Amino acid sequence: MTGMLASVTSVEEALLVLQAQVDIIDLKQPAQGALGALDNATVKHIVQTIAGHCPVSATIGDLPMQPELVFNAVATMAATGVDYIKIGIFPEGDSLATIAKLTALTGRNALIAVLFADCQPDMGLISVLKQAGFKGVMLDTRDKKRGSLLQVMAKTTIGAFVRQAKVEQLLCGLAGSLRPADITGLLPFQPDYLGFRGALCAHHNRTGQLSEAAIKQIKQAIANG
């Protein structure tokens, strides 16, 4: 059964999606980029408010693949108590060295790598991530102006990504400016979750406020399959 990940920016939004019974509450600041990070104090406050009633993930920001930089950001985020920490695998820098550095943290923390469909992602990294002890992997889009995941990547490639993640026994998520109409096209791949931000906001403005009606619409669409 595919779950719903909802990205939020505040305690108020977190409580709204908690009430809607989403499967993962994801913390990020969309105004700061594809994986813009919330400040650690806000993240910790949200984690304490949710109090274990729903898994919480958080991003560390749009950081280049510099091992020490990313390592320190992950370690700092881990101290907030989130269940999952999402790390974007950006083209800038050395992804292999960064992943290797993070092996020191994977034993104590559930790390989720994010590959960007519009940046020619290296699917070979999926097995590398498994060996490094990552908990999961997801596809997203970096440039939100280019359209949804289905507009920047072929369905066959998305399907291959999900299958490889499952072979490696990694949690698997699909996101990237997803709209209600994308749900029926992605559910047959059986990802563990679909991630949303813009589609949950009024006028599909990802930096705007969440809409309760939009949240319910997405939740129902996933449930109906």
N, CA and C of each residue as an Amber inpcrd file, in Angstrom:
protein
   675
   0.8480000  -1.1980000   0.0000000   0.0000000   0.0000000   0.0000000
   0.8850000   1.2500000   0.0000000   0.6600000   2.0960000  -0.9630000
   1.4450000   3.3270000  -1.0590000   0.9360000   4.3760000  -0.0870000
   1.8470000   4.9830000   0.6570000   1.4860000   6.0030000   1.6310000
   1.6470000   7.4070000   1.0750000   1.2680000   8.3820000   1.8810000
   1.3290000   9.7890000   1.4890000   2.3050000  10.5430000   2.3780000
   3.2640000  11.1980000   1.7520000   4.1810000  12.0980000   2.4450000
   3.7380000  13.5250000   2.1640000   3.6040000  14.3050000   3.2150000
   3.1970000  15.7090000   3.0720000   4.2840000  16.6070000   3.6460000
   4.7790000  17.5270000   2.8300000   5.8290000  18.4460000   3.2850000
   5.2130000  19.6800000   3.9300000   5.7240000  20.0480000   5.1040000
   5.1850000  21.1750000   5.8650000   6.3150000  22.0870000   6.3110000
   5.9290000  23.3150000   6.6760000   6.9270000  24.3150000   7.0530000
   6.7800000  24.8190000   8.4840000   5.7570000  24.3580000   9.1900000
   5.4860000  24.9120000  10.5190000   4.7530000  23.9040000  11.3890000
   4.6840000  24.2180000  12.6740000   3.9200000  23.3790000  13.6050000
   2.4540000  23.3270000  13.1810000   1.9100000  24.4720000  12.7850000
   0.4890000  24.5360000  12.3990000   0.2100000  23.6270000  11.2110000
   1.0920000  23.6690000  10.2040000   0.8960000  22.8000000   9.0430000
   1.0850000  21.3300000   9.4150000   2.0170000  21.0470000  10.2960000
   2.2450000  19.6670000  10.7300000   1.0100000  19.1020000  11.4120000
   0.3660000  19.9020000  12.2440000  -0.8410000  19.4550000  12.9270000
  -1.9940000  19.2520000  11.9410000  -2.0230000  20.0730000  10.8980000
  -3.0720000  19.9510000   9.8870000  -2.9610000  18.6280000   9.1350000
  -1.7480000  18.2680000   8.7140000  -1.5970000  17.0110000   7.9840000
  -1.6700000  15.8030000   8.9210000  -1.2980000  15.9960000  10.1740000
  -1.4670000  14.9190000  11.1610000  -2.9390000  14.5830000  11.3150000
  -3.7690000  15.6100000  11.3760000  -5.2070000  15.4080000  11.4920000
  -5.7560000  14.6670000  10.2710000  -5.1320000  14.8910000   9.1180000
  -5.5660000  14.2200000   7.8840000  -5.0190000  12.7970000   7.7840000
  -4.2360000  12.4070000   8.7650000  -3.6870000  11.0470000   8.8600000
  -2.7670000  10.6930000   7.6840000  -1.8780000  11.6240000   7.3460000
  -0.8680000  11.3060000   6.3390000   0.1020000  10.2930000   6.9400000
   0.9140000   9.6820000   6.0880000   1.7860000   8.6040000   6.5560000
   3.1640000   9.0840000   6.9950000   3.6620000  10.1550000   6.3860000
   4.9290000  10.7610000   6.7970000   4.7730000  12.2760000   6.7460000
   5.1940000  12.9420000   7.8190000   5.2270000  14.4080000   7.8460000
   6.6580000  14.8190000   7.5390000   6.8240000  15.5430000   6.4380000
   8.1420000  15.9210000   5.9520000   8.3780000  17.4130000   6.2060000
   9.5170000  17.7310000   6.8010000   9.8010000  19.1120000   7.1750000
  10.8250000  19.7240000   6.2310000  10.4180000  20.8020000   5.5600000
  11.3590000  21.5150000   4.7020000  10.8620000  22.9310000   4.4590000
  11.7380000  23.7500000   3.8750000  11.4060000  25.1370000   3.5690000
  11.4690000  25.3140000   2.0490000  10.3390000  25.2020000   1.3460000
  10.3350000  25.2560000  -0.1210000  10.8970000  26.5560000  -0.6860000
  10.8160000  27.6350000   0.0610000  11.3340000  28.9120000  -0.4280000
  12.8570000  28.9010000  -0.5470000  13.4930000  27.9040000   0.0640000
  14.9580000  27.8290000   0.0610000  15.5020000  26.8230000  -0.9510000
  14.6430000  26.3010000  -1.8310000  15.1110000  25.3660000  -2.8430000
  14.3490000  24.0640000  -2.8430000  14.8070000  23.1260000  -3.6710000
  14.1300000  21.8370000  -3.7980000  14.0380000  21.1090000  -2.4610000
  15.1380000  21.1490000  -1.7020000  15.1760000  20.5050000  -0.3880000
  15.6040000  21.5080000   0.6800000  15.0770000  22.7070000   0.5940000
  15.4040000  23.7300000   1.5770000  15.1140000  23.2640000   2.9990000
  16.0060000  23.5920000   3.9140000  15.8860000  23.1000000   5.2910000
  15.2120000  24.1220000   6.2030000  14.3910000  23.6240000   7.1050000
  13.8840000  24.4470000   8.2060000  14.9850000  24.5840000   9.2470000
  14.9240000  25.6460000  10.0400000  15.9210000  25.7810000  11.1000000
  15.7140000  24.6840000  12.1390000  16.7920000  24.2890000  12.7810000
  16.7580000  23.1410000  13.6900000  15.8100000  23.3250000  14.8680000
  15.6710000  24.5510000  15.3520000  14.7660000  24.8000000  16.4790000
  13.3240000  24.5060000  16.0920000  12.9390000  24.9080000  14.8740000
  11.5820000  24.6360000  14.3950000  11.3650000  23.1450000  14.2130000
  12.3590000  22.4730000  13.6430000  12.2560000  21.0210000  13.4510000
  12.0570000  20.3200000  14.7920000  12.8660000  20.6990000  15.7660000
  12.7730000  20.0600000  17.0860000  11.4110000  20.3200000  17.7200000
  10.8940000  21.5370000  17.5600000   9.5860000  21.8790000  18.1040000
   8.4940000  21.0380000  17.4650000   8.5640000  20.8610000  16.1500000
   7.5630000  20.0480000  15.4570000   7.6440000  18.5900000  15.9120000
   8.8510000  18.0680000  16.0090000   9.0320000  16.6860000  16.4590000
   8.4160000  16.4870000  17.8460000   8.6550000  17.4340000  18.7370000
   8.1030000  17.3320000  20.0940000   6.5850000  17.4450000  20.0900000
   6.0560000  18.2700000  19.1970000   4.6040000  18.4540000  19.1160000
   3.9230000  17.2120000  18.5490000   4.4950000  16.6230000  17.5220000
   3.9210000  15.4130000  16.9160000   4.0140000  14.2370000  17.8800000
   5.0620000  14.2280000  18.6810000   5.2050000  13.2840000  19.8020000
   5.0290000  11.8210000  19.3930000   5.5900000  11.4710000  18.2440000
   5.5660000  10.0700000  17.8340000   4.2830000   9.5860000  17.2070000
   3.3110000  10.4630000  17.0090000   2.0290000  10.0410000  16.4300000
   2.1190000   9.7980000  14.9270000   3.2050000  10.2450000  14.3050000
   3.4230000  10.0350000  12.8760000   4.9240000  10.1430000  12.6210000
   5.4730000   9.3130000  11.7400000   6.8960000   9.4600000  11.4050000
   7.1780000  10.8440000  10.8220000   8.3320000  11.3930000  11.1710000
   8.7100000  12.7270000  10.7120000  10.0610000  12.6480000   9.9940000
  10.1050000  13.2370000   8.8020000  11.3680000  13.3460000   8.0710000
  11.7280000  14.8160000   7.9280000  13.0040000  15.0830000   7.6650000
  13.4390000  16.4630000   7.4670000  14.5990000  16.4990000   6.4930000
  14.6530000  17.5590000   5.7150000  15.7350000  17.7430000   4.7580000
  16.8630000  18.5640000   5.3840000  18.0660000  18.4370000   4.8120000
  19.2110000  19.1880000   5.3500000  19.5710000  20.3930000   4.4890000
  18.7950000  20.6320000   3.4100000  19.0720000  21.7700000   2.5550000
  19.7130000  21.3660000   1.2340000  19.7630000  22.3070000   0.3120000
  20.3680000  22.0740000  -0.9970000  21.8770000  22.2510000  -0.8940000
  22.5390000  21.2140000  -0.4240000  23.9840000  21.2950000  -0.1800000
  24.7700000  20.5640000  -1.2580000  25.9300000  21.1010000  -1.6500000
  26.7920000  20.3850000  -2.5860000  27.3650000  19.1470000  -1.9150000
  27.7690000  18.1830000  -2.7320000  28.2790000  16.9210000  -2.1990000
  29.7090000  17.0680000  -1.6950000  29.8310000  17.7770000  -0.5790000
  31.1010000  17.9370000   0.1240000  31.0010000  17.1210000   1.4160000
  31.7600000  16.0460000   1.5350000  31.5930000  15.0900000   2.6350000
  31.4570000  15.7070000   4.0300000  32.3810000  16.5830000   4.3990000
  32.3550000  17.1470000   5.7540000  31.1300000  18.0260000   5.9630000
  30.7940000  18.8260000   4.9570000  29.6410000  19.7230000   5.0320000
  28.3470000  18.9450000   5.2290000  28.1450000  17.9300000   4.4070000
  26.9220000  17.1330000   4.4850000  26.8870000  16.3150000   5.7760000
  28.0160000  15.7410000   6.1440000  28.1010000  14.9570000   7.3830000
  27.6720000  15.7960000   8.5830000  28.2090000  16.9950000   8.6850000
  27.8810000  17.8600000   9.8180000  26.4080000  18.2610000   9.8180000
  25.8460000  18.5120000   8.6300000  24.4340000  18.8860000   8.5370000
  23.5390000  17.7330000   8.9670000  23.8960000  16.5260000   8.5720000
  23.1120000  15.3420000   8.9610000  23.2120000  15.1070000  10.4650000
  24.4150000  15.2060000  11.0060000  24.5990000  14.9940000  12.4420000
  23.8160000  16.0090000  13.2610000  23.8070000  17.2590000  12.8030000
  23.0490000  18.3040000  13.5000000  21.5580000  18.0360000  13.4250000
  21.0700000  17.6440000  12.2460000  19.6460000  17.3560000  12.0920000
  19.2350000  16.1390000  12.9210000  20.1240000  15.1630000  13.0290000
  19.8180000  13.9630000  13.8080000  19.5170000  14.3030000  15.2640000
  20.1420000  15.3420000  15.7620000  19.9550000  15.7460000  17.1640000
  18.5530000  16.2810000  17.4340000  17.7940000  16.5940000  16.3930000
  16.4320000  17.1140000  16.5840000  15.4380000  16.0070000  16.9170000
  15.8130000  14.7550000  16.6340000  14.9240000  13.6410000  16.9350000
  14.0270000  13.1940000  15.7980000  14.2630000  13.7000000  14.5750000
  13.4400000  13.2590000  13.4420000  13.6760000  11.7730000  13.1670000
  12.6840000  11.1380000  12.5440000  12.7920000   9.7090000  12.2490000
  13.6370000   9.4390000  11.0140000  13.5270000  10.3260000  10.0230000
  14.2680000  10.1590000   8.7720000  14.9440000  11.4790000   8.3910000
  16.1440000  11.3730000   7.8430000  16.8640000  12.5570000   7.3710000
  17.0800000  12.4070000   5.8700000  16.6090000  13.3810000   5.1030000
  16.6870000  13.3380000   3.6470000  17.8880000  14.1450000   3.1510000
  18.6730000  13.5100000   2.2910000  19.8880000  14.1220000   1.7560000
  19.8100000  14.1420000   0.2380000  19.8110000  15.3050000  -0.3550000
  19.7930000  15.4140000  -1.8070000  21.1440000  15.0450000  -2.3960000
  21.1210000  14.1810000  -3.4110000  22.3590000  13.8220000  -4.1110000
  22.4850000  14.7710000  -5.3080000  23.0980000  15.9070000  -5.0640000
  23.2090000  16.9490000  -6.0760000  24.4060000  16.7000000  -6.9930000
  24.3480000  17.2090000  -8.2390000  25.4560000  16.9950000  -9.1830000
  26.7590000  17.6410000  -8.7350000  26.6550000  18.7220000  -7.9580000
  27.8580000  19.4470000  -7.5400000  28.6060000  18.6860000  -6.4360000
  29.8830000  18.4280000  -6.6700000  30.6850000  17.7920000  -5.6400000
  30.9190000  16.3110000  -5.8950000  31.2570000  15.5860000  -4.8410000
  31.6340000  14.1750000  -4.9210000  30.6180000  13.3340000  -4.1570000
  29.6720000  12.7750000  -4.8760000  28.5980000  12.0220000  -4.2170000
  29.1100000  10.7370000  -3.5770000  30.0230000  10.0400000  -4.2400000
  30.5190000   8.7800000  -3.6840000  31.2780000   9.0090000  -2.3810000
  32.1070000  10.0290000  -2.3370000  32.8590000  10.3300000  -1.1150000
  31.9170000  10.7700000   0.0050000  30.8720000  11.5030000  -0.3610000
  29.9090000  11.9730000   0.6360000  29.1220000  10.8110000   1.2160000
  28.6690000   9.9120000   0.3550000  27.9470000   8.7240000   0.8260000
  28.8390000   7.8870000   1.7320000  30.1020000   7.7260000   1.3370000
  31.0400000   6.9480000   2.1530000  31.2200000   7.5760000   3.5320000
  31.3070000   8.8910000   3.5790000  31.4620000   9.5980000   4.8540000
  30.2570000   9.3690000   5.7620000  29.0770000   9.2920000   5.1590000
  27.8480000   9.1460000   5.9420000  27.6510000   7.7500000   6.5270000
  28.4490000   6.7920000   6.1020000  28.3240000   5.4450000   6.6730000
  28.5500000   5.4660000   8.1870000  29.2710000   6.4660000   8.6630000
  29.5110000   6.5870000  10.1030000  28.2320000   6.9360000  10.8610000
  27.2190000   7.4020000  10.1450000  25.9680000   7.8100000  10.7870000
  24.8020000   6.8640000  10.5190000  24.9170000   6.0290000   9.4920000
  23.7630000   5.2150000   9.1020000  23.3880000   4.1470000  10.1300000
  24.3110000   3.7670000  10.9710000  23.9820000   2.7720000  11.9850000
  23.0320000   3.2990000  13.0490000  23.0470000   4.6130000  13.2570000
  22.2190000   5.2160000  14.3050000  21.0650000   6.0490000  13.7520000
  21.1080000   6.3470000  12.4530000  20.1050000   7.2340000  11.8720000
  19.5670000   6.6620000  10.5640000  18.2830000   6.9060000  10.3150000
  17.6480000   6.4470000   9.0870000  17.8020000   7.5290000   8.0250000
  18.7240000   7.3060000   7.0950000  19.0110000   8.2900000   6.0580000
  18.3020000   7.9200000   4.7560000  17.7280000   8.9260000   4.1130000
  17.0360000   8.7690000   2.8450000  17.7520000   9.6210000   1.8020000
  18.2450000   9.0100000   0.7430000  18.8980000   9.7460000  -0.3350000
  17.8520000  10.1860000  -1.3490000  18.0080000  11.3820000  -1.8670000
  17.0830000  11.9200000  -2.8590000  17.8360000  12.1350000  -4.1780000
  17.4180000  11.3980000  -5.2050000  17.9850000  11.5720000  -6.5400000
  17.0680000  12.4900000  -7.3410000  17.6480000  13.3020000  -8.1930000
  16.8590000  14.2830000  -8.9320000  16.6640000  13.8470000 -10.3830000
  15.4000000  13.6260000 -10.7400000  15.0600000  13.0900000 -12.0490000
  15.4860000  14.0030000 -13.1860000  15.5500000  15.3000000 -12.9300000
  15.9140000  16.2620000 -13.9730000  17.4050000  16.5850000 -13.9810000
  18.1980000  15.7860000 -13.2710000  19.6540000  16.0010000 -13.2300000
  20.4190000  14.7480000 -13.6650000  19.8050000  13.9580000 -14.5330000
  20.4260000  12.7340000 -15.0310000  20.9950000  11.8850000 -13.8910000
  20.1260000  11.4190000 -12.9960000  20.5990000  10.6720000 -11.8220000
  21.2650000   9.3550000 -12.1940000  22.2510000   8.9870000 -11.4160000
  22.9640000   7.7240000 -11.5930000  22.2420000   6.6430000 -10.7950000
  21.4860000   5.8000000 -11.4940000  20.7300000   4.7480000 -10.8140000
  21.6510000   3.7200000 -10.1530000  22.9110000   3.6890000 -10.5990000
  23.8670000   2.7890000  -9.9750000  24.1430000   3.1240000  -8.5170000
  23.7910000   4.3390000  -8.1250000  23.9900000   4.7440000  -6.7290000
  23.0690000   3.9960000  -5.7720000  21.9910000   3.4260000  -6.2820000
  21.0310000   2.7580000  -5.3920000  21.7040000   1.6170000  -4.6330000
  22.4880000   0.8020000  -5.3250000  23.1880000  -0.2940000  -4.6400000
  24.2800000   0.2440000  -3.7130000  24.9040000   1.3470000  -4.1020000
  25.9260000   1.9840000  -3.2540000  25.2930000   2.4710000  -1.9550000
  24.1220000   3.0560000  -2.0680000  23.4110000   3.5600000  -0.8890000
  23.0370000   2.4150000   0.0590000  22.6120000   1.3020000  -0.5050000
  22.2840000   0.1420000   0.3210000  23.5080000  -0.3380000   1.0880000
  24.6260000  -0.4530000   0.3800000  25.8610000  -0.9050000   1.0200000
  26.3240000   0.0580000   2.1090000  26.0030000   1.3350000   1.9360000
  26.4100000   2.3430000   2.9210000  25.4830000   2.3850000   4.1310000
  24.3940000   1.6410000   4.0620000  23.4920000   1.5690000   5.2120000
  22.3310000   2.5350000   5.1830000  22.0790000   3.1510000   4.0280000
  20.9270000   4.0530000   3.9250000  19.6360000   3.2640000   4.0950000
  18.6180000   3.9520000   4.6040000  17.3220000   3.3230000   4.8420000
  16.4370000   3.3690000   3.5960000  16.5880000   4.4190000   2.7740000
  15.7090000   4.5470000   1.6250000  16.2490000   5.4820000   0.5700000
  15.5110000   5.5560000  -0.5280000  15.8910000   6.4130000  -1.6470000
  14.6240000   6.9280000  -2.3030000  14.6890000   8.1300000  -2.8160000
  13.5180000   8.6590000  -3.5050000  13.9250000   9.4520000  -4.7310000
  12.9640000   9.5830000  -5.6430000  13.1150000  10.4370000  -6.8120000
  12.3640000  11.7280000  -6.5710000  12.9560000  12.8390000  -6.9480000
  12.3170000  14.1500000  -6.8290000  12.7600000  14.9630000  -8.0450000
  12.3290000  16.1990000  -8.1120000  12.8040000  17.1040000  -9.1620000
  13.4750000  18.2960000  -8.5030000  14.5340000  18.7800000  -9.1350000
  15.2630000  19.9210000  -8.5870000  14.6440000  21.2400000  -9.0460000
  14.3760000  21.3440000 -10.3480000  13.8040000  22.5600000 -10.9180000
  12.2890000  22.4060000 -11.0030000  11.5820000  23.0180000 -10.0660000
  10.1310000  22.8460000  -9.9870000   9.3940000  23.4930000 -11.1680000
  10.0860000  24.3450000 -11.9110000   9.4530000  25.0200000 -13.0470000
   9.3760000  24.1150000 -14.2830000  10.0800000  23.0030000 -14.2630000
  10.1200000  22.1310000 -15.4360000   8.9450000  21.1570000 -15.4840000
   8.1540000  21.1340000 -14.4290000   6.9960000  20.2430000 -14.4150000
   7.1480000  19.1070000 -13.4250000   6.2070000  18.1950000 -13.4710000
   6.1790000  17.0940000 -12.5120000   7.1610000  15.9910000 -12.8870000
   7.3300000  15.0630000 -11.9770000   8.2250000  13.9190000 -12.1960000
   7.9100000  13.2170000 -13.5120000   6.6260000  13.0290000 -13.7990000
   6.2260000  12.3310000 -15.0230000   6.5170000  13.1410000 -16.2830000
   6.7420000  14.4190000 -16.1290000   7.0630000  15.2580000 -17.2800000
   8.5600000  15.3240000 -17.5670000   9.3810000  14.9670000 -16.5920000
  10.8340000  15.0570000 -16.7890000  11.5150000  13.6920000 -16.8500000
  10.7740000  12.6230000 -16.5600000  11.3670000  11.2810000 -16.6130000
  10.3670000  10.2940000 -17.1920000  10.8430000   9.4150000 -18.0470000
   9.9810000   8.4120000 -18.6710000   9.4460000   7.4250000 -17.6310000
   8.2320000   6.9590000 -17.8730000   7.6260000   5.9890000 -16.9450000
   8.4830000   4.7430000 -16.8010000   9.0890000   4.2950000 -17.8950000
   9.9160000   3.0870000 -17.8250000  11.0950000   3.2770000 -16.8770000
  11.6760000   4.4830000 -16.8730000  12.8070000   4.7690000 -15.9900000
  12.3590000   4.8470000 -14.5410000  11.1900000   5.4620000 -14.3140000
  10.6420000   5.5270000 -12.9520000  10.3780000   4.1170000 -12.4340000
   9.7860000   3.2870000 -13.2810000   9.5120000   1.9100000 -12.8840000
  10.7760000   1.1470000 -12.5510000  11.8210000   1.3550000 -13.3480000
  13.0980000   0.6780000 -13.0990000  13.7040000   1.1360000 -11.7750000
  13.5640000   2.4210000 -11.4710000  14.0560000   2.9610000 -10.1990000
  13.3740000   2.2670000  -9.0200000  12.0490000   2.1780000  -9.0800000
  11.3050000   1.5530000  -7.9770000  11.6860000   0.0830000  -7.8340000
  11.7920000  -0.6160000  -8.9430000  12.1390000  -2.0410000  -8.8850000
  13.5260000  -2.2460000  -8.2750000  14.4720000  -1.4070000  -8.6620000
  15.8280000  -1.5550000  -8.1220000  15.8660000  -1.2390000  -6.6320000
  15.1050000  -0.2200000  -6.2240000  15.0470000   0.1080000  -4.7970000
  14.4830000  -1.0600000  -3.9990000  13.4740000  -1.7140000  -4.5640000
  12.8570000  -2.8510000  -3.8700000  13.8000000  -4.0490000  -3.8180000
  14.5560000  -4.2610000  -4.9000000  15.5450000  -5.3360000  -4.9000000
  16.5520000  -5.1320000  -3.7770000  16.9310000  -3.8660000  -3.5640000
  17.8980000  -3.5370000  -2.5130000  17.2430000  -3.4050000  -1.1300000
  15.9260000  -3.6320000  -1.0910000  15.1520000  -3.5480000   0.1680000
  15.2760000  -2.1800000   0.8290000  15.1960000  -1.1500000  -0.0070000
  15.2040000   0.2230000   0.4830000  13.7940000   0.7980000   0.4230000
  13.4570000   1.6430000   1.3820000  12.2190000   2.4010000   1.2760000
  12.2890000   3.2260000  -0.0080000  11.1610000   3.3490000  -0.6850000
  11.1670000   3.9960000  -1.9870000  10.0690000   5.0500000  -2.0810000
  10.4530000   6.2690000  -2.4220000   9.4780000   7.3470000  -2.5490000
   9.5850000   8.0290000  -3.8930000   8.4570000   8.5480000  -4.3650000
   8.4030000   9.3240000  -5.6000000   7.7900000  10.6780000  -5.2920000
   8.4250000  11.7340000  -5.7760000   7.9260000  13.0880000  -5.5540000
   8.3610000  13.9460000  -6.7390000   8.0830000  15.2330000  -6.6620000
   8.5020000  16.1480000  -7.7070000   7.3390000  16.8490000  -8.3720000
   6.8210000  17.8820000  -7.7290000   5.7080000  18.6750000  -8.2710000
   4.5390000  17.7940000  -8.6940000   4.2760000  16.7500000  -7.9270000
   3.1930000  15.8360000  -8.2690000   1.8390000  16.5130000  -8.1250000
   0.9380000  16.1870000  -9.0360000  -0.4290000  16.7000000  -9.0470000
  -1.3980000  15.5310000  -8.8710000  -2.6510000  15.7970000  -8.5390000
  -3.6210000  14.7050000  -8.4010000  -3.6510000  13.7860000  -9.6230000
  -3.5190000  14.3700000 -10.8160000  -3.5870000  13.5750000 -12.0410000
  -2.4100000  12.6100000 -12.1780000  -1.3080000  12.8680000 -11.4670000
  -0.1330000  11.9970000 -11.5520000  -0.2980000  10.7100000 -10.7450000
  -1.1960000  10.7180000  -9.8070000  -1.2970000   9.6080000  -8.8580000
  -1.6050000   8.2890000  -9.5510000  -2.5730000   8.2870000 -10.4570000
  -2.9440000   7.0370000 -11.1290000  -1.8050000   6.5180000 -12.0150000
  -0.9530000   7.4150000 -12.4950000   0.1720000   6.9870000 -13.3160000
   1.3260000   6.4110000 -12.5190000   1.4120000   6.7540000 -11.2270000
   2.5360000   6.3170000 -10.3960000   2.2070000   5.1500000  -9.4590000
   0.9620000   5.0240000  -9.0630000   0.5960000   3.9540000  -8.1210000
   0.9050000   2.5470000  -8.6360000   0.7630000   2.2790000  -9.9470000
   1.0730000   0.9200000 -10.4120000   2.5140000   0.4760000 -10.1350000
   3.4270000   1.4210000  -9.9460000   4.8080000   1.0680000  -9.6280000
   4.9630000   0.6220000  -8.1760000   3.9550000   0.8790000  -7.3670000
   3.9180000   0.4910000  -5.9510000   5.0880000   1.0500000  -5.1340000
   5.3270000   2.3570000  -5.2320000   6.3300000   2.9570000  -4.3340000
   5.8000000   2.9100000  -2.9020000   6.6930000   3.0340000  -1.9450000
   6.2440000   3.0190000  -0.5430000   5.4660000   4.2810000  -0.2070000
   5.8140000   5.3900000  -0.8540000   5.0480000   6.6150000  -0.6300000
   5.1850000   7.5610000  -1.8040000   4.2120000   8.4530000  -1.9210000
   4.2460000   9.5560000  -2.8690000   4.3390000  10.8420000  -2.0600000
   5.2090000  11.7630000  -2.4890000   5.4380000  12.9930000  -1.7320000
   4.8270000  14.2140000  -2.3980000   4.2290000  15.0850000  -1.5780000
   3.5310000  16.2610000  -2.0930000   3.8480000  17.5070000  -1.2710000
   3.8920000  18.6400000  -1.9550000   3.9050000  19.9630000  -1.3330000
   2.9890000  20.9050000  -2.1260000   3.3920000  21.2390000  -3.3540000
   2.6190000  22.1950000  -4.1390000   1.1630000  21.8210000  -4.2990000
   0.8960000  20.5410000  -4.5380000  -0.4840000  20.0880000  -4.7500000
  -1.3440000  20.2100000  -3.4930000  -0.6880000  20.3810000  -2.3450000
  -1.4240000  20.5080000  -1.0850000  -1.7210000  21.9640000  -0.7370000
  -1.1880000  22.8810000  -1.5550000  -1.3190000  24.3080000  -1.2690000
  -2.3780000  24.9650000  -2.1560000  -2.9090000  26.0550000  -1.6780000
  -3.8580000  26.8370000  -2.4700000  -3.1750000  27.2930000  -3.7500000
  -3.8580000  27.1350000  -4.8840000  -3.3530000  27.5350000  -6.2080000
  -2.0500000  26.8180000  -6.5770000  -1.7830000  25.6710000  -5.9430000
  -0.5830000  24.8750000  -6.2140000   0.6990000  25.6830000  -6.0260000
   0.6570000  26.6510000  -5.1150000   1.8210000  27.4740000  -4.8100000
   2.5920000  26.8330000  -3.6650000   3.7180000  26.1650000  -3.9770000
   4.4390000  25.3610000  -2.9830000   5.0040000  26.1810000  -1.8370000
   5.1410000  27.4990000  -2.0210000   5.6250000  28.3400000  -0.9300000
   4.4700000  29.0000000  -0.1760000   3.2330000  28.6690000  -0.5640000
   2.0560000  29.2260000   0.0980000   1.5760000  28.3540000   1.2420000
   0.3500000  28.6220000   1.6730000  -0.2250000  27.8900000   2.8000000
  -0.9250000  26.6250000   2.3400000  -0.9180000  25.6200000   3.2100000
  -1.6070000  24.3750000   2.8970000  -3.1160000  24.5800000   2.8620000
  -3.7680000  23.7930000   2.0270000  -5.2260000  23.7940000   1.9100000
  -5.7650000  22.4710000   2.4500000  -6.6300000  22.5420000   3.4360000
  -7.1910000  21.3310000   4.0230000  -7.9300000  20.5020000   2.9730000
  -8.6530000  21.1780000   2.0860000  -9.3980000  20.4780000   1.0380000
  -8.4510000  19.7530000   0.0850000  -7.3260000  20.3970000  -0.2590000
  -6.3620000  19.7780000  -1.1650000  -5.7030000  18.5600000  -0.5260000
  -5.4060000  18.6530000   0.7580000  -4.8180000  17.5230000   1.4850000
  -5.7560000  16.3260000   1.4370000  -7.0250000  16.5650000   1.6990000
  -8.0160000  15.4830000   1.6900000  -8.1830000  14.8960000   0.2860000
  -8.1080000  15.7500000  -0.7310000  -8.2480000  15.2910000  -2.1120000
  -7.1260000  14.3170000  -2.4770000  -5.9000000  14.6920000  -2.1240000
  -4.7580000  13.8300000  -2.4290000  -4.8460000  12.5270000  -1.6440000
  -5.1680000  12.6240000  -0.3780000  -5.2650000  11.4370000   0.4690000
  -6.3060000  10.4570000  -0.1020000  -7.4340000  10.9880000  -0.5360000
  -8.5050000  10.1530000  -1.0860000  -8.0900000   9.5450000  -2.4140000
  -7.3900000  10.3100000  -3.2310000  -6.9580000   9.8100000  -4.5430000
  -5.9930000   8.6260000  -4.3920000  -5.0970000   8.7040000  -3.4230000
  -4.1730000   7.5970000  -3.1770000  -4.9370000   6.3910000  -2.6550000
  -5.8650000   6.6190000  -1.7390000  -6.6500000   5.5180000  -1.1680000
  -7.4930000   4.8100000  -2.2220000  -8.0120000   5.5890000  -3.1730000
  -8.8630000   5.0090000  -4.2070000  -8.0660000   4.2680000  -5.2740000
  -6.7640000   4.6100000  -5.3500000  -5.8970000   3.9270000  -6.2820000
  -6.2190000   4.1730000  -7.7390000
